[in-house]
Amino acid sequence: MSAVCQCRLAFALWTLCAALAAALPGCASTTRTTTAAQQPAPTDSERRGDGYYLASCAACGGLLGTTGPAVTVLYQGREVIVCDQRCRAAFEAALPDAMARLDQVMIADQKPLYPTSFSIVSNRSLPDDATEFIWMNRLIRVCDADEQSTFLANPKVFIQKLDRAVIDYRLPRYDIDKCLVQGVELDEDSAVNVVVANRLLRVCCGDCAARVRNMPRSRIPNVDFAWARVMRDEPH
């Protein structure tokens, strides 16, 4: 099978998994997952944190773009993308539950990729029942509810620590030598590291970095395919 076919197959599988996960109410877990009792109403504020990175609609789980232009909504800075206005209405009609289901999908997706076994708040070793939550489409793992409150009081500082942990973990294993946007060879002296959904995406310049941040879902399947290959070949 050619590399192109393998990439297409990986993308199709990734999309199917995301769509199926979105349709499920959540899976049992030994970790503590926290969800706010009151979810924020839609706002037109500037996006905070990671862009929406899933290939599937947050409401119905269908592949984005197959029924027309997708609709982007911000919930107090958190970006969510749905198929169309009907999906937006359905999502907002049951907003707390819909957001909780989306959180579960993102937790299941990002947990295997989490770059550290230590809390980014306290540097303590994460327990088996670590508290897990989604902040602006990013999985955060901390020791307990007190550390979650500490994170939420100053998320920018801790996100920077998590970004650094992702880069430190992934960069030595990064297996793509070309810019994810332009396809040109990466120059190690000028390449830009972008972290989205606890993944490292490398590009050639700041303009390409902005494009990746604005639409990460179009680049993540390539990164996931390369990462799976590295993990398969790495001795355990």
C-alpha positions in Angstrom: 0.0 0.0 0.0 1.4 3.4 -0.9 2.1 6.1 1.7 -0.8 8.2 0.2 -3.2 5.4 0.6 -2.0 4.7 4.2 -2.6 8.4 5.1 -6.1 8.3 3.6 -6.9 5.1 5.5 -5.6 6.6 8.7 -7.7 9.7 8.2 -10.8 7.6 7.5 -10.3 5.5 10.7 -9.6 8.6 12.8 -12.7 10.2 11.6 -14.8 7.1 12.1 -13.6 6.7 15.7 -14.3 10.4 16.5 -17.8 10.1 15.0 -18.6 6.9 16.9 -17.2 8.3 20.2 -19.4 11.4 19.8 -22.4 9.3 19.6 -21.7 7.5 22.9 -22.7 8.9 26.3 -19.2 8.2 27.7 -17.1 5.3 28.9 -16.4 4.1 32.3 -13.0 5.2 33.7 -11.0 4.9 36.9 -10.1 8.6 36.6 -12.2 11.5 37.9 -13.6 13.5 35.1 -15.1 16.9 36.1 -17.7 18.8 34.2 -19.1 22.2 35.2 -22.7 22.1 36.3 -23.5 25.2 34.2 -22.0 25.4 30.8 -21.3 28.8 29.3 -23.7 30.4 26.8 -22.5 31.2 23.2 -20.4 34.3 23.0 -18.7 36.3 20.2 -15.5 36.7 22.2 -12.0 35.9 20.8 -11.1 32.3 20.8 -9.0 31.1 23.7 -6.8 28.0 23.8 -6.8 25.3 21.1 -9.0 25.4 18.0 -11.6 22.7 17.5 -9.5 19.9 16.1 -11.9 17.0 15.5 -13.0 16.0 12.0 -16.5 15.3 13.3 -19.4 17.6 14.1 -19.6 18.3 17.9 -23.4 17.7 17.7 -24.1 14.7 15.4 -20.7 13.2 14.9 -20.9 13.4 11.1 -17.9 14.4 9.0 -17.6 18.2 8.9 -18.0 19.7 5.4 -20.1 16.9 3.9 -23.4 18.8 4.2 -22.1 22.3 3.4 -20.0 24.9 5.2 -19.5 24.1 8.9 -20.5 26.5 11.6 -18.1 27.7 14.2 -19.4 28.9 17.6 -17.5 30.2 20.6 -18.6 29.4 24.2 -16.8 31.9 26.4 -13.7 31.5 24.2 -14.0 27.7 23.6 -14.3 26.9 19.9 -16.8 24.3 18.8 -17.7 23.4 15.2 -20.9 21.8 14.0 -22.2 20.8 10.6 -24.8 23.5 10.2 -27.3 25.7 12.0 -29.6 22.7 12.8 -26.7 20.9 14.5 -25.9 24.2 16.4 -29.5 24.4 17.6 -29.5 20.8 18.7 -26.1 21.2 20.5 -27.3 24.3 22.3 -30.7 22.8 23.2 -28.9 20.4 25.5 -25.8 22.4 26.1 -24.5 20.9 29.4 -24.9 17.3 28.3 -23.7 18.0 24.7 -20.5 19.7 26.1 -20.0 16.9 28.5 -20.2 14.3 25.7 -17.7 16.4 23.7 -15.4 16.5 26.7 -15.5 12.7 26.9 -14.6 12.3 23.2 -11.6 14.7 23.6 -10.4 13.0 26.8 -10.5 9.6 25.2 -8.6 11.0 22.2 -5.9 12.9 24.0 -5.3 10.7 27.1 -3.0 8.2 25.2 -1.0 11.2 24.0 -0.6 12.9 27.3 3.1 13.8 27.5 3.8 13.6 31.2 3.0 11.4 34.3 3.4 14.4 36.5 1.0 17.2 37.4 1.7 20.5 35.6 0.4 22.3 38.7 2.4 20.7 41.5 4.9 18.4 39.7 3.6 15.5 41.8 3.2 12.1 40.2 -0.3 11.7 38.8 -2.4 9.1 40.7 -4.4 6.4 39.0 -7.6 8.4 39.8 -6.2 11.7 38.5 -8.6 14.5 37.9 -9.1 15.0 34.1 -10.9 17.9 32.4 -11.0 19.7 29.1 -9.9 23.4 29.1 -10.5 25.1 25.7 -10.3 21.7 23.8 -7.1 20.6 25.7 -7.0 17.7 28.1 -5.5 18.7 31.5 -4.6 16.0 34.1 -3.9 17.0 37.7 -3.8 15.3 41.0 -7.1 16.5 42.5 -9.9 19.1 42.5 -7.7 21.7 44.4 -5.1 21.5 41.7 -7.8 22.0 39.1 -8.9 25.2 40.8 -5.3 26.4 40.9 -5.0 25.7 37.1 -8.3 27.5 36.4 -7.1 30.6 38.3 -4.1 31.0 36.0 -4.4 28.7 33.0 -2.0 30.6 30.7 1.0 29.7 32.9 0.2 26.0 33.1 -0.7 25.7 29.4 2.8 27.0 28.7 4.2 24.2 30.9 2.1 21.6 29.2 3.1 22.9 25.7 6.8 22.6 26.8 6.2 19.0 28.0 4.5 18.1 24.6 7.5 19.6 22.7 10.1 17.9 24.9 8.3 14.5 24.5 7.4 14.6 20.9 10.2 16.6 19.2 12.9 13.8 19.5 10.4 11.4 17.9 8.9 13.8 15.3 9.0 12.0 12.0 7.9 14.6 9.5 10.6 16.7 7.8 8.4 19.0 5.8 6.1 21.9 6.8 2.6 20.7 7.3 1.1 23.6 5.3 3.5 24.4 2.5 5.3 21.0 2.2 8.7 22.6 2.1 11.7 21.1 3.9 11.9 22.3 7.6 14.8 24.4 8.6 15.7 23.5 12.2 16.8 27.0 12.9 13.5 28.6 11.8 10.9 25.9 12.2 7.9 26.8 14.4 6.5 24.3 16.9 2.7 24.4 17.3 0.9 22.5 20.0 -2.7 21.6 19.6 -4.7 18.9 21.4 -1.4 17.6 23.1 0.1 17.1 19.6 3.2 18.7 18.1 2.7 20.2 14.6 5.8 21.7 13.0 5.7 24.3 10.3 8.2 26.6 8.4 7.0 30.0 9.6 4.7 32.1 11.7 2.1 32.5 8.9 1.9 28.7 8.6 1.6 28.4 12.4 -1.4 30.7 12.3 -3.0 28.6 9.6 -2.5 25.4 11.6 -3.9 27.0 14.8 -7.0 28.3 12.8 -7.8 24.9 11.3 -5.9 22.1 13.0 -8.3 19.4 12.0 -6.9 19.4 8.5 -3.3 18.7 9.6 -3.8 16.4 12.6 -4.4 13.1 10.7 -1.0 13.4 9.1 0.7 13.9 12.4 -1.3 11.1 14.0 -0.3 8.7 11.2 3.3 9.6 11.6 3.2 9.3 15.4 1.5 5.9 15.2 4.3 4.7 12.9 7.0 5.9 15.3 5.3 4.3 18.3 5.0 1.0 16.4 8.7 1.0 15.5 10.0 2.2 18.8 11.3 -0.6 21.0 9.3 -1.1 24.2 
